[in-house]
Amino acid sequence: MYLRGIGTPASIPEARRWLTLAADQGHSASMLLLGHLLLQESAEARAVELFRQAADLGNSDAQYNLGVCLRRGMGVAPDDQEAERRYTAAAKQGHPSAQLALGSMKAQTATTDQEWAEIANWYRMASEAGHPTAMLSLAQLLESGRGVPADVESALRLYQRAVGAGLSEAAAEVERVEAGMRKQS
């Protein structure tokens, strides 16, 4: 309540105090919130510690955030293998941003159809959960036929869904695909 100023004046120091008390008692959601607060205060190493503790308790948001820190080298040395492991743990728990991150990470080195099919599967799960960037990524795979059978009409529908979900950059893809379909008619 102090963090958001709900029912009381907002107070970051009071929020930090209460979150610290709860985190010290093993409350994973408090560890996660305190970690985010510490990231904003440039205390990245301490934030990573909290994300790691909450992740070890099974918190999927913490798994994802720890993966982000590991991938970007925030408060810890970059470690793509550990980032992938953390993304995978969160993705398997149904975390859409982790599913997208995992797919995107794997897409950087994918070479086989099997690898692209796995990437498409992660994008599909995140897309079905409503993640607009995952919709865009899956649409690109559908359009190119990478990892999935090529299906321009399905790609167009996904691009349109991404626009409807607020991803403005997908609008150019809609226009491009529609123009291509008109030329073929």
MODELLER restraints for C-alpha pairs under 7 A, 6 or more apart:
rsr = mdl.restraints
at = mdl.atoms
rsr.add(forms.Gaussian(group=physical.xy_distance, feature=features.Distance(at['CA:1:A'], at['CA:7:A']), mean=6.73, stdev=0.5))
rsr.add(forms.Gaussian(group=physical.xy_distance, feature=features.Distance(at['CA:1:A'], at['CA:8:A']), mean=6.83, stdev=0.5))
rsr.add(forms.Gaussian(group=physical.xy_distance, feature=features.Distance(at['CA:2:A'], at['CA:8:A']), mean=6.37, stdev=0.5))
rsr.add(forms.Gaussian(group=physical.xy_distance, feature=features.Distance(at['CA:2:A'], at['CA:9:A']), mean=6.59, stdev=0.5))
rsr.add(forms.Gaussian(group=physical.xy_distance, feature=features.Distance(at['CA:2:A'], at['CA:10:A']), mean=4.78, stdev=0.5))
rsr.add(forms.Gaussian(group=physical.xy_distance, feature=features.Distance(at['CA:2:A'], at['CA:11:A']), mean=5.20, stdev=0.5))
rsr.add(forms.Gaussian(group=physical.xy_distance, feature=features.Distance(at['CA:2:A'], at['CA:12:A']), mean=6.76, stdev=0.5))
rsr.add(forms.Gaussian(group=physical.xy_distance, feature=features.Distance(at['CA:2:A'], at['CA:14:A']), mean=6.29, stdev=0.5))
rsr.add(forms.Gaussian(group=physical.xy_distance, feature=features.Distance(at['CA:2:A'], at['CA:15:A']), mean=4.97, stdev=0.5))
rsr.add(forms.Gaussian(group=physical.xy_distance, feature=features.Distance(at['CA:3:A'], at['CA:10:A']), mean=5.70, stdev=0.5))
rsr.add(forms.Gaussian(group=physical.xy_distance, feature=features.Distance(at['CA:3:A'], at['CA:11:A']), mean=6.08, stdev=0.5))
rsr.add(forms.Gaussian(group=physical.xy_distance, feature=features.Distance(at['CA:3:A'], at['CA:12:A']), mean=5.72, stdev=0.5))
rsr.add(forms.Gaussian(group=physical.xy_distance, feature=features.Distance(at['CA:3:A'], at['CA:15:A']), mean=5.06, stdev=0.5))
rsr.add(forms.Gaussian(group=physical.xy_distance, feature=features.Distance(at['CA:4:A'], at['CA:10:A']), mean=5.77, stdev=0.5))
rsr.add(forms.Gaussian(group=physical.xy_distance, feature=features.Distance(at['CA:16:A'], at['CA:34:A']), mean=6.58, stdev=0.5))
rsr.add(forms.Gaussian(group=physical.xy_distance, feature=features.Distance(at['CA:19:A'], at['CA:30:A']), mean=5.28, stdev=0.5))
rsr.add(forms.Gaussian(group=physical.xy_distance, feature=features.Distance(at['CA:19:A'], at['CA:34:A']), mean=5.91, stdev=0.5))
rsr.add(forms.Gaussian(group=physical.xy_distance, feature=features.Distance(at['CA:20:A'], at['CA:34:A']), mean=6.94, stdev=0.5))
rsr.add(forms.Gaussian(group=physical.xy_distance, feature=features.Distance(at['CA:22:A'], at['CA:30:A']), mean=5.98, stdev=0.5))
rsr.add(forms.Gaussian(group=physical.xy_distance, feature=features.Distance(at['CA:23:A'], at['CA:30:A']), mean=5.21, stdev=0.5))
rsr.add(forms.Gaussian(group=physical.xy_distance, feature=features.Distance(at['CA:23:A'], at['CA:31:A']), mean=4.87, stdev=0.5))
rsr.add(forms.Gaussian(group=physical.xy_distance, feature=features.Distance(at['CA:28:A'], at['CA:54:A']), mean=4.59, stdev=0.5))
rsr.add(forms.Gaussian(group=physical.xy_distance, feature=features.Distance(at['CA:28:A'], at['CA:57:A']), mean=6.80, stdev=0.5))
rsr.add(forms.Gaussian(group=physical.xy_distance, feature=features.Distance(at['CA:28:A'], at['CA:59:A']), mean=6.57, stdev=0.5))
rsr.add(forms.Gaussian(group=physical.xy_distance, feature=features.Distance(at['CA:31:A'], at['CA:50:A']), mean=5.32, stdev=0.5))
rsr.add(forms.Gaussian(group=physical.xy_distance, feature=features.Distance(at['CA:31:A'], at['CA:51:A']), mean=6.63, stdev=0.5))
rsr.add(forms.Gaussian(group=physical.xy_distance, feature=features.Distance(at['CA:31:A'], at['CA:54:A']), mean=6.04, stdev=0.5))
rsr.add(forms.Gaussian(group=physical.xy_distance, feature=features.Distance(at['CA:32:A'], at['CA:50:A']), mean=6.66, stdev=0.5))
rsr.add(forms.Gaussian(group=physical.xy_distance, feature=features.Distance(at['CA:32:A'], at['CA:51:A']), mean=5.90, stdev=0.5))
rsr.add(forms.Gaussian(group=physical.xy_distance, feature=features.Distance(at['CA:32:A'], at['CA:54:A']), mean=6.64, stdev=0.5))
rsr.add(forms.Gaussian(group=physical.xy_distance, feature=features.Distance(at['CA:32:A'], at['CA:62:A']), mean=5.97, stdev=0.5))
rsr.add(forms.Gaussian(group=physical.xy_distance, feature=features.Distance(at['CA:35:A'], at['CA:47:A']), mean=4.09, stdev=0.5))
rsr.add(forms.Gaussian(group=physical.xy_distance, feature=features.Distance(at['CA:35:A'], at['CA:50:A']), mean=5.71, stdev=0.5))
rsr.add(forms.Gaussian(group=physical.xy_distance, feature=features.Distance(at['CA:35:A'], at['CA:51:A']), mean=6.31, stdev=0.5))
rsr.add(forms.Gaussian(group=physical.xy_distance, feature=features.Distance(at['CA:36:A'], at['CA:47:A']), mean=6.82, stdev=0.5))
rsr.add(forms.Gaussian(group=physical.xy_distance, feature=features.Distance(at['CA:38:A'], at['CA:44:A']), mean=6.48, stdev=0.5))
rsr.add(forms.Gaussian(group=physical.xy_distance, feature=features.Distance(at['CA:38:A'], at['CA:47:A']), mean=5.55, stdev=0.5))
rsr.add(forms.Gaussian(group=physical.xy_distance, feature=features.Distance(at['CA:39:A'], at['CA:47:A']), mean=5.99, stdev=0.5))
rsr.add(forms.Gaussian(group=physical.xy_distance, feature=features.Distance(at['CA:44:A'], at['CA:74:A']), mean=6.04, stdev=0.5))
rsr.add(forms.Gaussian(group=physical.xy_distance, feature=features.Distance(at['CA:44:A'], at['CA:75:A']), mean=4.28, stdev=0.5))
rsr.add(forms.Gaussian(group=physical.xy_distance, feature=features.Distance(at['CA:45:A'], at['CA:75:A']), mean=3.95, stdev=0.5))
rsr.add(forms.Gaussian(group=physical.xy_distance, feature=features.Distance(at['CA:45:A'], at['CA:76:A']), mean=6.34, stdev=0.5))
rsr.add(forms.Gaussian(group=physical.xy_distance, feature=features.Distance(at['CA:48:A'], at['CA:66:A']), mean=6.33, stdev=0.5))
rsr.add(forms.Gaussian(group=physical.xy_distance, feature=features.Distance(at['CA:48:A'], at['CA:75:A']), mean=6.25, stdev=0.5))
rsr.add(forms.Gaussian(group=physical.xy_distance, feature=features.Distance(at['CA:51:A'], at['CA:62:A']), mean=4.91, stdev=0.5))
rsr.add(forms.Gaussian(group=physical.xy_distance, feature=features.Distance(at['CA:51:A'], at['CA:65:A']), mean=6.74, stdev=0.5))
rsr.add(forms.Gaussian(group=physical.xy_distance, feature=features.Distance(at['CA:51:A'], at['CA:66:A']), mean=5.58, stdev=0.5))
rsr.add(forms.Gaussian(group=physical.xy_distance, feature=features.Distance(at['CA:52:A'], at['CA:62:A']), mean=7.00, stdev=0.5))
rsr.add(forms.Gaussian(group=physical.xy_distance, feature=features.Distance(at['CA:52:A'], at['CA:66:A']), mean=6.37, stdev=0.5))
rsr.add(forms.Gaussian(group=physical.xy_distance, feature=features.Distance(at['CA:54:A'], at['CA:62:A']), mean=5.74, stdev=0.5))
rsr.add(forms.Gaussian(group=physical.xy_distance, feature=features.Distance(at['CA:55:A'], at['CA:62:A']), mean=4.88, stdev=0.5))
rsr.add(forms.Gaussian(group=physical.xy_distance, feature=features.Distance(at['CA:55:A'], at['CA:63:A']), mean=4.74, stdev=0.5))
rsr.add(forms.Gaussian(group=physical.xy_distance, feature=features.Distance(at['CA:60:A'], at['CA:90:A']), mean=4.57, stdev=0.5))
rsr.add(forms.Gaussian(group=physical.xy_distance, feature=features.Distance(at['CA:60:A'], at['CA:93:A']), mean=6.52, stdev=0.5))
rsr.add(forms.Gaussian(group=physical.xy_distance, feature=features.Distance(at['CA:60:A'], at['CA:95:A']), mean=6.59, stdev=0.5))
rsr.add(forms.Gaussian(group=physical.xy_distance, feature=features.Distance(at['CA:63:A'], at['CA:86:A']), mean=5.15, stdev=0.5))
rsr.add(forms.Gaussian(group=physical.xy_distance, feature=features.Distance(at['CA:63:A'], at['CA:87:A']), mean=6.45, stdev=0.5))
rsr.add(forms.Gaussian(group=physical.xy_distance, feature=features.Distance(at['CA:63:A'], at['CA:89:A']), mean=6.76, stdev=0.5))
rsr.add(forms.Gaussian(group=physical.xy_distance, feature=features.Distance(at['CA:63:A'], at['CA:90:A']), mean=5.49, stdev=0.5))
rsr.add(forms.Gaussian(group=physical.xy_distance, feature=features.Distance(at['CA:64:A'], at['CA:86:A']), mean=6.29, stdev=0.5))
rsr.add(forms.Gaussian(group=physical.xy_distance, feature=features.Distance(at['CA:64:A'], at['CA:87:A']), mean=5.41, stdev=0.5))
rsr.add(forms.Gaussian(group=physical.xy_distance, feature=features.Distance(at['CA:64:A'], at['CA:90:A']), mean=5.80, stdev=0.5))
rsr.add(forms.Gaussian(group=physical.xy_distance, feature=features.Distance(at['CA:64:A'], at['CA:98:A']), mean=5.56, stdev=0.5))
rsr.add(forms.Gaussian(group=physical.xy_distance, feature=features.Distance(at['CA:66:A'], at['CA:86:A']), mean=6.86, stdev=0.5))
rsr.add(forms.Gaussian(group=physical.xy_distance, feature=features.Distance(at['CA:67:A'], at['CA:83:A']), mean=4.12, stdev=0.5))
rsr.add(forms.Gaussian(group=physical.xy_distance, feature=features.Distance(at['CA:67:A'], at['CA:84:A']), mean=6.81, stdev=0.5))
rsr.add(forms.Gaussian(group=physical.xy_distance, feature=features.Distance(at['CA:67:A'], at['CA:86:A']), mean=5.22, stdev=0.5))
rsr.add(forms.Gaussian(group=physical.xy_distance, feature=features.Distance(at['CA:67:A'], at['CA:87:A']), mean=5.64, stdev=0.5))
rsr.add(forms.Gaussian(group=physical.xy_distance, feature=features.Distance(at['CA:68:A'], at['CA:83:A']), mean=6.86, stdev=0.5))
rsr.add(forms.Gaussian(group=physical.xy_distance, feature=features.Distance(at['CA:69:A'], at['CA:75:A']), mean=6.90, stdev=0.5))
rsr.add(forms.Gaussian(group=physical.xy_distance, feature=features.Distance(at['CA:70:A'], at['CA:76:A']), mean=6.39, stdev=0.5))
rsr.add(forms.Gaussian(group=physical.xy_distance, feature=features.Distance(at['CA:70:A'], at['CA:77:A']), mean=6.81, stdev=0.5))
rsr.add(forms.Gaussian(group=physical.xy_distance, feature=features.Distance(at['CA:70:A'], at['CA:78:A']), mean=5.00, stdev=0.5))
rsr.add(forms.Gaussian(group=physical.xy_distance, feature=features.Distance(at['CA:70:A'], at['CA:79:A']), mean=5.33, stdev=0.5))
rsr.add(forms.Gaussian(group=physical.xy_distance, feature=features.Distance(at['CA:70:A'], at['CA:80:A']), mean=6.72, stdev=0.5))
rsr.add(forms.Gaussian(group=physical.xy_distance, feature=features.Distance(at['CA:70:A'], at['CA:82:A']), mean=6.98, stdev=0.5))
rsr.add(forms.Gaussian(group=physical.xy_distance, feature=features.Distance(at['CA:70:A'], at['CA:83:A']), mean=5.25, stdev=0.5))
rsr.add(forms.Gaussian(group=physical.xy_distance, feature=features.Distance(at['CA:71:A'], at['CA:78:A']), mean=5.48, stdev=0.5))
rsr.add(forms.Gaussian(group=physical.xy_distance, feature=features.Distance(at['CA:71:A'], at['CA:79:A']), mean=6.02, stdev=0.5))
rsr.add(forms.Gaussian(group=physical.xy_distance, feature=features.Distance(at['CA:71:A'], at['CA:80:A']), mean=5.51, stdev=0.5))
rsr.add(forms.Gaussian(group=physical.xy_distance, feature=features.Distance(at['CA:71:A'], at['CA:83:A']), mean=5.56, stdev=0.5))
rsr.add(forms.Gaussian(group=physical.xy_distance, feature=features.Distance(at['CA:72:A'], at['CA:78:A']), mean=6.02, stdev=0.5))
rsr.add(forms.Gaussian(group=physical.xy_distance, feature=features.Distance(at['CA:84:A'], at['CA:102:A']), mean=6.49, stdev=0.5))
rsr.add(forms.Gaussian(group=physical.xy_distance, feature=features.Distance(at['CA:87:A'], at['CA:98:A']), mean=5.09, stdev=0.5))
rsr.add(forms.Gaussian(group=physical.xy_distance, feature=features.Distance(at['CA:87:A'], at['CA:101:A']), mean=6.96, stdev=0.5))
rsr.add(forms.Gaussian(group=physical.xy_distance, feature=features.Distance(at['CA:87:A'], at['CA:102:A']), mean=5.75, stdev=0.5))
rsr.add(forms.Gaussian(group=physical.xy_distance, feature=features.Distance(at['CA:88:A'], at['CA:102:A']), mean=6.58, stdev=0.5))
rsr.add(forms.Gaussian(group=physical.xy_distance, feature=features.Distance(at['CA:90:A'], at['CA:98:A']), mean=5.87, stdev=0.5))
rsr.add(forms.Gaussian(group=physical.xy_distance, feature=features.Distance(at['CA:91:A'], at['CA:98:A']), mean=4.98, stdev=0.5))
rsr.add(forms.Gaussian(group=physical.xy_distance, feature=features.Distance(at['CA:91:A'], at['CA:99:A']), mean=4.66, stdev=0.5))
rsr.add(forms.Gaussian(group=physical.xy_distance, feature=features.Distance(at['CA:96:A'], at['CA:126:A']), mean=4.33, stdev=0.5))
rsr.add(forms.Gaussian(group=physical.xy_distance, feature=features.Distance(at['CA:96:A'], at['CA:129:A']), mean=6.37, stdev=0.5))
rsr.add(forms.Gaussian(group=physical.xy_distance, feature=features.Distance(at['CA:96:A'], at['CA:131:A']), mean=6.52, stdev=0.5))
rsr.add(forms.Gaussian(group=physical.xy_distance, feature=features.Distance(at['CA:97:A'], at['CA:126:A']), mean=6.93, stdev=0.5))
rsr.add(forms.Gaussian(group=physical.xy_distance, feature=features.Distance(at['CA:99:A'], at['CA:122:A']), mean=5.18, stdev=0.5))
rsr.add(forms.Gaussian(group=physical.xy_distance, feature=features.Distance(at['CA:99:A'], at['CA:123:A']), mean=6.50, stdev=0.5))
rsr.add(forms.Gaussian(group=physical.xy_distance, feature=features.Distance(at['CA:99:A'], at['CA:126:A']), mean=5.72, stdev=0.5))
rsr.add(forms.Gaussian(group=physical.xy_distance, feature=features.Distance(at['CA:100:A'], at['CA:122:A']), mean=6.39, stdev=0.5))
rsr.add(forms.Gaussian(group=physical.xy_distance, feature=features.Distance(at['CA:100:A'], at['CA:123:A']), mean=5.60, stdev=0.5))
rsr.add(forms.Gaussian(group=physical.xy_distance, feature=features.Distance(at['CA:100:A'], at['CA:126:A']), mean=6.07, stdev=0.5))
rsr.add(forms.Gaussian(group=physical.xy_distance, feature=features.Distance(at['CA:100:A'], at['CA:134:A']), mean=5.79, stdev=0.5))
rsr.add(forms.Gaussian(group=physical.xy_distance, feature=features.Distance(at['CA:103:A'], at['CA:119:A']), mean=4.63, stdev=0.5))
rsr.add(forms.Gaussian(group=physical.xy_distance, feature=features.Distance(at['CA:103:A'], at['CA:122:A']), mean=5.56, stdev=0.5))
rsr.add(forms.Gaussian(group=physical.xy_distance, feature=features.Distance(at['CA:103:A'], at['CA:123:A']), mean=6.23, stdev=0.5))
rsr.add(forms.Gaussian(group=physical.xy_distance, feature=features.Distance(at['CA:106:A'], at['CA:119:A']), mean=6.69, stdev=0.5))
rsr.add(forms.Gaussian(group=physical.xy_distance, feature=features.Distance(at['CA:107:A'], at['CA:119:A']), mean=6.66, stdev=0.5))
rsr.add(forms.Gaussian(group=physical.xy_distance, feature=features.Distance(at['CA:110:A'], at['CA:116:A']), mean=6.36, stdev=0.5))
rsr.add(forms.Gaussian(group=physical.xy_distance, feature=features.Distance(at['CA:113:A'], at['CA:147:A']), mean=5.39, stdev=0.5))
rsr.add(forms.Gaussian(group=physical.xy_distance, feature=features.Distance(at['CA:114:A'], at['CA:147:A']), mean=6.86, stdev=0.5))
rsr.add(forms.Gaussian(group=physical.xy_distance, feature=features.Distance(at['CA:116:A'], at['CA:146:A']), mean=6.17, stdev=0.5))
rsr.add(forms.Gaussian(group=physical.xy_distance, feature=features.Distance(at['CA:116:A'], at['CA:147:A']), mean=4.20, stdev=0.5))
rsr.add(forms.Gaussian(group=physical.xy_distance, feature=features.Distance(at['CA:117:A'], at['CA:147:A']), mean=3.88, stdev=0.5))
rsr.add(forms.Gaussian(group=physical.xy_distance, feature=features.Distance(at['CA:117:A'], at['CA:148:A']), mean=6.16, stdev=0.5))
rsr.add(forms.Gaussian(group=physical.xy_distance, feature=features.Distance(at['CA:120:A'], at['CA:138:A']), mean=6.11, stdev=0.5))
rsr.add(forms.Gaussian(group=physical.xy_distance, feature=features.Distance(at['CA:120:A'], at['CA:141:A']), mean=7.00, stdev=0.5))
rsr.add(forms.Gaussian(group=physical.xy_distance, feature=features.Distance(at['CA:120:A'], at['CA:147:A']), mean=6.11, stdev=0.5))
rsr.add(forms.Gaussian(group=physical.xy_distance, feature=features.Distance(at['CA:120:A'], at['CA:148:A']), mean=7.00, stdev=0.5))
rsr.add(forms.Gaussian(group=physical.xy_distance, feature=features.Distance(at['CA:123:A'], at['CA:134:A']), mean=5.14, stdev=0.5))
rsr.add(forms.Gaussian(group=physical.xy_distance, feature=features.Distance(at['CA:123:A'], at['CA:137:A']), mean=6.70, stdev=0.5))
rsr.add(forms.Gaussian(group=physical.xy_distance, feature=features.Distance(at['CA:123:A'], at['CA:138:A']), mean=5.56, stdev=0.5))
rsr.add(forms.Gaussian(group=physical.xy_distance, feature=features.Distance(at['CA:124:A'], at['CA:138:A']), mean=6.39, stdev=0.5))
rsr.add(forms.Gaussian(group=physical.xy_distance, feature=features.Distance(at['CA:126:A'], at['CA:134:A']), mean=5.75, stdev=0.5))
rsr.add(forms.Gaussian(group=physical.xy_distance, feature=features.Distance(at['CA:127:A'], at['CA:134:A']), mean=4.94, stdev=0.5))
rsr.add(forms.Gaussian(group=physical.xy_distance, feature=features.Distance(at['CA:127:A'], at['CA:135:A']), mean=4.81, stdev=0.5))
rsr.add(forms.Gaussian(group=physical.xy_distance, feature=features.Distance(at['CA:132:A'], at['CA:162:A']), mean=4.63, stdev=0.5))
rsr.add(forms.Gaussian(group=physical.xy_distance, feature=features.Distance(at['CA:132:A'], at['CA:165:A']), mean=5.82, stdev=0.5))
rsr.add(forms.Gaussian(group=physical.xy_distance, feature=features.Distance(at['CA:132:A'], at['CA:167:A']), mean=6.07, stdev=0.5))
rsr.add(forms.Gaussian(group=physical.xy_distance, feature=features.Distance(at['CA:133:A'], at['CA:162:A']), mean=6.99, stdev=0.5))
rsr.add(forms.Gaussian(group=physical.xy_distance, feature=features.Distance(at['CA:135:A'], at['CA:158:A']), mean=5.57, stdev=0.5))
rsr.add(forms.Gaussian(group=physical.xy_distance, feature=features.Distance(at['CA:135:A'], at['CA:159:A']), mean=6.65, stdev=0.5))
rsr.add(forms.Gaussian(group=physical.xy_distance, feature=features.Distance(at['CA:135:A'], at['CA:162:A']), mean=5.69, stdev=0.5))
rsr.add(forms.Gaussian(group=physical.xy_distance, feature=features.Distance(at['CA:136:A'], at['CA:158:A']), mean=6.68, stdev=0.5))
rsr.add(forms.Gaussian(group=physical.xy_distance, feature=features.Distance(at['CA:136:A'], at['CA:159:A']), mean=5.70, stdev=0.5))
rsr.add(forms.Gaussian(group=physical.xy_distance, feature=features.Distance(at['CA:136:A'], at['CA:162:A']), mean=6.21, stdev=0.5))
rsr.add(forms.Gaussian(group=physical.xy_distance, feature=features.Distance(at['CA:136:A'], at['CA:170:A']), mean=6.57, stdev=0.5))
rsr.add(forms.Gaussian(group=physical.xy_distance, feature=features.Distance(at['CA:139:A'], at['CA:155:A']), mean=4.18, stdev=0.5))
rsr.add(forms.Gaussian(group=physical.xy_distance, feature=features.Distance(at['CA:139:A'], at['CA:158:A']), mean=5.58, stdev=0.5))
rsr.add(forms.Gaussian(group=physical.xy_distance, feature=features.Distance(at['CA:139:A'], at['CA:159:A']), mean=6.19, stdev=0.5))
rsr.add(forms.Gaussian(group=physical.xy_distance, feature=features.Distance(at['CA:140:A'], at['CA:155:A']), mean=6.78, stdev=0.5))
rsr.add(forms.Gaussian(group=physical.xy_distance, feature=features.Distance(at['CA:141:A'], at['CA:147:A']), mean=6.83, stdev=0.5))
rsr.add(forms.Gaussian(group=physical.xy_distance, feature=features.Distance(at['CA:141:A'], at['CA:148:A']), mean=6.87, stdev=0.5))
rsr.add(forms.Gaussian(group=physical.xy_distance, feature=features.Distance(at['CA:142:A'], at['CA:148:A']), mean=6.12, stdev=0.5))
rsr.add(forms.Gaussian(group=physical.xy_distance, feature=features.Distance(at['CA:142:A'], at['CA:149:A']), mean=6.62, stdev=0.5))
rsr.add(forms.Gaussian(group=physical.xy_distance, feature=features.Distance(at['CA:142:A'], at['CA:150:A']), mean=5.03, stdev=0.5))
rsr.add(forms.Gaussian(group=physical.xy_distance, feature=features.Distance(at['CA:142:A'], at['CA:151:A']), mean=5.34, stdev=0.5))
rsr.add(forms.Gaussian(group=physical.xy_distance, feature=features.Distance(at['CA:142:A'], at['CA:152:A']), mean=6.51, stdev=0.5))
rsr.add(forms.Gaussian(group=physical.xy_distance, feature=features.Distance(at['CA:142:A'], at['CA:155:A']), mean=5.41, stdev=0.5))
rsr.add(forms.Gaussian(group=physical.xy_distance, feature=features.Distance(at['CA:143:A'], at['CA:150:A']), mean=5.54, stdev=0.5))
rsr.add(forms.Gaussian(group=physical.xy_distance, feature=features.Distance(at['CA:143:A'], at['CA:151:A']), mean=5.77, stdev=0.5))
rsr.add(forms.Gaussian(group=physical.xy_distance, feature=features.Distance(at['CA:143:A'], at['CA:152:A']), mean=4.91, stdev=0.5))
rsr.add(forms.Gaussian(group=physical.xy_distance, feature=features.Distance(at['CA:143:A'], at['CA:155:A']), mean=5.55, stdev=0.5))
rsr.add(forms.Gaussian(group=physical.xy_distance, feature=features.Distance(at['CA:144:A'], at['CA:150:A']), mean=5.88, stdev=0.5))
rsr.add(forms.Gaussian(group=physical.xy_distance, feature=features.Distance(at['CA:156:A'], at['CA:174:A']), mean=6.12, stdev=0.5))
rsr.add(forms.Gaussian(group=physical.xy_distance, feature=features.Distance(at['CA:156:A'], at['CA:177:A']), mean=6.60, stdev=0.5))
rsr.add(forms.Gaussian(group=physical.xy_distance, feature=features.Distance(at['CA:159:A'], at['CA:170:A']), mean=5.59, stdev=0.5))
rsr.add(forms.Gaussian(group=physical.xy_distance, feature=features.Distance(at['CA:159:A'], at['CA:173:A']), mean=6.61, stdev=0.5))
rsr.add(forms.Gaussian(group=physical.xy_distance, feature=features.Distance(at['CA:159:A'], at['CA:174:A']), mean=5.87, stdev=0.5))
rsr.add(forms.Gaussian(group=physical.xy_distance, feature=features.Distance(at['CA:160:A'], at['CA:174:A']), mean=6.36, stdev=0.5))
rsr.add(forms.Gaussian(group=physical.xy_distance, feature=features.Distance(at['CA:162:A'], at['CA:170:A']), mean=6.21, stdev=0.5))
rsr.add(forms.Gaussian(group=physical.xy_distance, feature=features.Distance(at['CA:163:A'], at['CA:170:A']), mean=5.54, stdev=0.5))
rsr.add(forms.Gaussian(group=physical.xy_distance, feature=features.Distance(at['CA:163:A'], at['CA:171:A']), mean=5.88, stdev=0.5))
